[in-house]
Amino acid sequence: MTRIKRGVAAHKRRKNLLKRASGFENRRSTDFVAAREALPHADKYSSRVRRNKKGDMRALWLVRLNAALRDNGTTYSKFAGTLKKAKINVNRKMLAELSNVAPEVFTKLVESVK
């Protein structure tokens, strides 16, 4: 029976794992065993950060929006209530972007809702 040499497959598997671990510090980026232990932790942290990023961005939009609204003489809570009564459906991201990119248009929107 002929023997099967597994060097190519093993080398490819290790190379791919080390490629995923590039950017890690010290031995974790160069040593196969250390990288293999570090990768599940990195995956866990990255998925957690992706989930948290959504809430962080929403909080950032609210802070920007409230600052722009205070410059226009109102607060976010009052503005959100009047928007809802006026049945204007614009999400927080777009409102924050509008206040940042086109402040004159945002001011007109605030005045029309008041």
Wavefront OBJ file of the C-alpha trace (Angstrom):
o trace
v 0.000 0.000 0.000
v 1.308 3.434 -0.844
v 1.618 5.949 1.905
v -0.100 9.332 1.819
v 2.065 12.349 2.406
v 0.099 15.066 4.118
v 2.618 17.885 4.151
v 0.902 20.064 1.556
v -2.527 19.997 3.230
v -1.078 20.565 6.700
v 1.053 23.446 5.471
v -1.945 25.049 3.762
v -4.104 24.668 6.869
v -1.445 26.230 9.098
v -0.739 29.019 6.625
v -4.427 29.942 6.419
v -4.762 29.951 10.199
v -1.668 32.157 10.585
v -3.015 34.499 7.910
v -6.166 34.969 10.009
v -3.969 35.678 13.041
v -1.832 38.321 11.324
v -1.972 41.520 13.309
v -2.056 39.738 16.663
v 0.718 40.594 19.079
v 3.899 38.647 19.792
v 3.835 34.870 19.416
v 0.124 34.760 18.625
v 0.745 35.997 15.095
v 3.634 33.668 14.222
v 3.204 30.469 16.230
v 0.575 27.989 15.050
v -0.373 26.687 18.502
v -0.693 30.152 20.035
v -2.633 31.455 17.029
v -4.998 28.486 17.164
v -5.783 29.322 20.798
v -6.130 33.046 20.151
v -8.457 32.911 17.140
v -11.647 31.723 18.909
v -11.240 34.539 21.429
v -10.704 37.056 18.648
v -13.811 35.820 16.849
v -15.857 36.122 20.027
v -14.649 39.666 20.657
v -15.200 40.753 17.055
v -18.808 39.556 16.996
v -19.465 41.302 20.310
v -17.966 44.530 18.979
v -20.068 44.323 15.810
v -23.204 44.108 17.947
v -22.115 46.950 20.243
v -21.188 49.191 17.325
v -24.859 49.519 16.347
v -25.786 50.958 19.731
v -22.729 53.208 19.772
v -23.633 54.677 16.405
v -27.229 55.287 17.456
v -26.016 57.105 20.587
v -23.658 59.202 18.453
v -26.497 60.178 16.101
v -28.641 61.226 19.052
v -25.867 63.349 20.545
v -25.225 65.085 17.207
v -28.917 65.556 16.594
v -29.584 66.997 20.032
v -26.670 69.430 19.682
v -27.969 70.639 16.315
v -31.508 70.952 17.654
v -30.362 72.977 20.664
v -28.700 75.389 18.224
v -32.142 75.723 16.629
v -33.875 76.390 19.947
v -35.444 73.032 20.756
v -34.499 69.664 22.204
v -34.467 66.193 20.727
v -37.389 64.933 22.793
v -39.669 67.806 21.733
v -38.566 67.505 18.117
v -39.122 63.742 18.026
v -42.627 64.169 19.415
v -43.589 66.807 16.860
v -42.105 64.723 14.035
v -44.238 61.794 15.098
v -47.389 63.949 15.260
v -46.605 65.370 11.809
v -46.159 61.759 10.548
v -42.711 62.487 9.150
v -40.726 59.241 9.064
v -37.048 60.112 8.884
v -34.633 57.951 10.846
v -32.106 59.299 13.336
v -29.158 58.503 11.097
v -30.520 60.613 8.247
v -31.484 63.476 10.567
v -27.998 63.521 12.122
v -26.390 63.369 8.671
v -28.635 66.194 7.443
v -27.754 68.360 10.437
v -24.057 67.747 9.770
v -23.916 68.007 5.970
v -26.687 70.514 5.187
v -27.431 72.615 8.281
v -29.580 75.128 6.355
v -31.899 72.361 5.138
v -32.023 70.923 8.646
v -32.952 74.350 10.039
v -35.817 74.603 7.517
v -37.029 71.151 8.567
v -36.967 72.141 12.236
v -38.850 75.372 11.506
v -41.486 73.554 9.435
v -42.101 71.059 12.230
v -42.343 73.724 14.945
l 1 2 3 4 5 6 7 8 9 10 11 12 13 14 15 16 17 18 19 20 21 22 23 24 25 26 27 28 29 30 31 32 33 34 35 36 37 38 39 40 41 42 43 44 45 46 47 48 49 50 51 52 53 54 55 56 57 58 59 60 61 62 63 64 65 66 67 68 69 70 71 72 73 74 75 76 77 78 79 80 81 82 83 84 85 86 87 88 89 90 91 92 93 94 95 96 97 98 99 100 101 102 103 104 105 106 107 108 109 110 111 112 113 114
